[in-house]
Amino acid sequence: MAASTGGKAKYIIGGLIGSFGISYLFDKLISDDKIFGGSTPGTVSNKEWWKATDEKFQAWPRTAGPPVVMNPISRQNFIVKSRPE
């Protein structure tokens, strides 16, 4: 039974490596080589535009409240009341 497990693992690992290779190839062809046409937007490729936009966002005043914890349950900082008030 141990011999058959090693044989199965060989095919599974080979299949995973092959699928990642095919995925990379298709991503490169579609995104980088643009086989379906199109171009990269100027807002992505223009570094000056990105810098000016970032400066504008950083200059805006903060109008929200204090920072919040995204998942308070994981922090375990909530108060459980034993009786309703």
N, C-alpha and C positions, 0 to 999 in steps of 0.2 A: 504494500500500500504506500510506503514511503517513496518508492520509485515513481509511482504515478503522480504523486503530488509535485515532485520536482519537474516533471514533464509539463504539468498544467501551469506551473508558475512561469516556466520558460515562455509559453505562448501568451500568457497574460501580460508579462513584462514587455515582451516583443510587441504585442498589440498596442500597449500604452505608448511606447516609444514611437511606434509608427503613426499613431493617431496624433501625437503632438507634432511630429514632423509634417504631416499633411496639413494640420491646422496652421502651423507657422507659414508654410508655403502659400496657402490660400490667403492668409492675412497679408503677407507681403505683396502678393499679386494684386489684391483688391485695394488695399490701403495705400501702399507706397507706389506701386507701378500704375495705379489708376486704370486698370484694364476696362472699366466701364465708363471712363471719361470723368470729367469734372476736374476740379483743382482744389488746392488747399486754401481755405478762406484767409483773407488778409489779416483778420483778427487773430489768427493762430500763428501765422508766419511772420508778422511784423512785430519785432521786439520793441520798437519805439511806441507803438500803439499800446502794447501790453504794459509798458512802464508808465505811460500817461494815465491809463485806466486805473492801475494800482495806486498811483499817487492820489487820484481823485477819490477813490474809495477810502483810503487811509485818512483823507482830510475831512471826511464827513464826521459830524459830531455823533457820539453814541447817545441814542435816545432810549435804549432799552433799559431794563432793570439790571440787577447784578447778575453775574454769570450763574448759570444753572447746571446742575448735574444731570447728564443725559439719562442715566439709569440709576435712580436713587436706591433701588432695591439691592443692587450689587454693592453699594457703599454701606448699607446697613446703618444709615443714620436717620431713620424715620422713627417717630414716636408712636407707640401703640398704647392707646388709653384702655384701661381695664373696664371702665364704665362710661356710657354716653353722658354728655353734659347737657 
